[in-house]
Amino acid sequence: MGHQGRVASWRAALAANHNSLAPNSKIGATACPKSDGPWELRAATSMARLWRDQGKRNEARELLAPVYGWFTEGFDTRDLKEAKALLDELAQGAIGQ
């Protein structure tokens, strides 16, 4: 399964399970047009960390950047700060390659 297939599978699994997740989040509902955006951000950040550690830096950035881009506020929350720090790290790696 290629990268796009893995991402599609990951998103489908997340969408199927998002109803079982707690409805509360530190990121407000208006921060992201997708109701499950905060959960997708956490999942994408975790997956991006794993891929970074496996040397898949480009794939990690390609996964996390669009999810991070959904948000329009809440940038002082831990989840968005962590995602931004990881994106910055991944961007630095791309520059140095």
Summary of the structure (lengths in Angstrom):
residues: 97
radius of gyration: 13.4
end to end distance: 25.8
largest distance: 41.0
contacts: 262
relative contact order: 0.15
helix: 72%
strand: 0%
